[in-house]
Amino acid sequence: MERMQYGEGRFIPLGDQQEVTPPRQLHAEGIFEQRESYARKSRTHMWVVIVTHFATDQMLDAFAGKTGELPILDADTLAMRPGVMCYICAEPYTDRLKMRRCKGDGRHV
């Protein structure tokens, strides 16, 4: 499993790629749904980290299942530094917002 560190406003990948197989993706989606349900009911923020990668035609074909290969997202495809936001209210993370209840209904996310 890939380990990551954050420090001094930088994103530091330790390792060069992660393999996200269909079973791993299904497991992650199930956990996501549980956390989202809890966050909505408890009106707490659900913080997510958004990492943006450039996509090539070959990568898009891999995501669509056209190549028989898994798409690769790594340091070479990274487009910008990660951002942190609440999935429910779509507000960017701040120390002040972290201390408040989530007011979003998530319809726009």
C-alpha positions, 0 to 999 in steps of 0.5 A, spaced: 500 500 500 502 506 498 504 511 504 503 518 503 506 524 507 504 531 508 508 537 510 510 544 509 504 545 503 507 539 499 504 533 497 510 527 497 508 520 494 512 515 497 512 510 492 510 510 485 503 507 484 497 504 487 493 498 484 486 499 484 482 493 482 475 492 481 474 488 488 478 494 492 474 499 488 467 496 490 470 495 498 472 502 498 465 504 495 461 501 500 465 504 506 464 511 502 457 510 502 457 508 510 461 514 511 456 519 507 450 516 510 453 517 517 455 524 516 449 526 513 445 524 519 450 527 524 451 533 520 458 532 520 463 534 515 465 528 510 472 531 509 475 528 502 482 530 499 481 531 491 487 529 487 487 531 480 491 528 474 492 529 467 488 524 463 490 521 456 486 518 451 489 511 453 488 512 460 481 514 458 480 507 454 483 504 460 478 507 465 472 505 460 475 498 460 477 498 453 484 496 454 484 490 459 489 494 463 488 498 469 489 505 468 495 508 472 495 514 476 502 516 479 506 522 480 507 523 472 500 524 471 499 529 477 496 535 475 496 540 481 497 539 489 491 536 492 485 540 495 481 538 501 473 539 501 467 537 505 463 532 500 457 534 503 457 541 503 462 542 498 466 547 502 474 548 502 477 545 509 479 551 514 480 550 521 474 554 523 469 550 518 472 544 521 469 546 528 462 547 525 456 543 523 456 541 516 450 545 513 450 542 506 445 537 503 450 535 498 445 536 492 450 539 488 456 534 489 
